[in-house]
Amino acid sequence: LYMEKMRFEAVRCMSRAYRPAVPVAFVARVLGFVDIVPVKGEDADGLSECEEWLRAHGASLHDDQGGELVLDTK
């Protein structure tokens, strides 16, 4: 419960600080879904888990011009 609340607060802060969009890979690292030091093969699981968590909490995600998944912070 505490982790959930802190993750939500962190996303709120990032949404204000990084406009108009922030890469989901960065969000996943900050929220603890992905290790700061990458471990081979585990990043994909953490990224998909983060994407699911963001969508479950009403986040708007889309691909940017480079094809990277980003969190729309507008």
C-alpha positions as CSV (number, residue, x, y, z in Angstrom):
1,L,0.0,0.0,0.0
2,Y,2.8,2.4,0.9
3,M,4.8,1.6,-2.2
4,E,1.7,2.2,-4.4
5,K,1.1,5.6,-2.8
6,M,4.7,6.6,-3.3
7,R,4.7,5.5,-6.9
8,F,1.6,7.5,-7.6
9,E,3.1,10.6,-6.0
10,A,6.3,10.2,-8.0
11,V,4.3,10.0,-11.2
12,R,2.5,13.2,-10.3
13,C,5.8,15.0,-9.6
14,M,7.3,13.7,-12.9
15,S,4.2,14.8,-14.8
16,R,4.7,18.3,-13.6
17,A,8.4,18.4,-14.1
18,Y,8.8,16.7,-17.5
19,R,6.4,18.2,-19.9
20,P,5.1,17.3,-22.5
21,A,6.2,13.6,-22.2
22,V,8.6,11.4,-20.3
23,P,9.9,8.0,-21.6
24,V,8.3,5.0,-19.9
25,A,11.7,3.4,-19.5
26,F,12.8,6.3,-17.3
27,V,9.5,6.1,-15.3
28,A,10.0,2.4,-14.8
29,R,13.6,3.0,-13.5
30,V,12.5,5.7,-11.1
31,L,9.5,3.8,-9.8
32,G,11.6,0.6,-9.2
33,F,10.1,-1.6,-11.8
34,V,13.5,-1.9,-13.5
35,D,16.9,-2.0,-11.8
36,I,19.1,1.1,-12.1
37,V,21.9,-1.1,-13.3
38,P,20.4,-3.1,-16.2
39,V,20.3,-6.9,-15.8
40,K,20.1,-8.8,-19.1
41,G,16.6,-9.9,-20.0
42,E,14.9,-8.5,-16.9
43,D,14.2,-5.0,-18.3
44,A,11.4,-6.2,-20.6
45,D,9.5,-7.7,-17.7
46,G,9.8,-4.5,-15.6
47,L,8.9,-2.3,-18.5
48,S,5.7,-4.2,-19.3
49,E,4.8,-4.3,-15.6
50,C,5.3,-0.6,-15.4
51,E,3.2,0.0,-18.5
52,E,0.4,-2.1,-17.0
53,W,0.6,-0.2,-13.7
54,L,0.5,3.2,-15.5
55,R,-2.5,2.2,-17.6
56,A,-4.3,0.8,-14.6
57,H,-3.9,4.2,-12.9
58,G,-5.3,6.1,-15.9
59,A,-2.0,7.2,-17.6
60,S,-2.0,8.2,-21.2
61,L,0.8,6.4,-23.1
62,H,1.7,6.7,-26.7
63,D,4.7,6.2,-29.1
64,D,6.8,9.3,-29.7
65,Q,8.4,10.2,-33.1
66,G,11.3,7.8,-32.4
67,G,9.1,4.9,-31.6
68,E,9.7,5.0,-27.9
69,L,6.7,4.5,-25.5
70,V,6.2,7.7,-23.5
71,L,3.9,9.0,-20.7
72,D,1.9,11.9,-21.9
73,T,2.2,14.5,-19.1
74,K,-0.1,17.2,-20.5
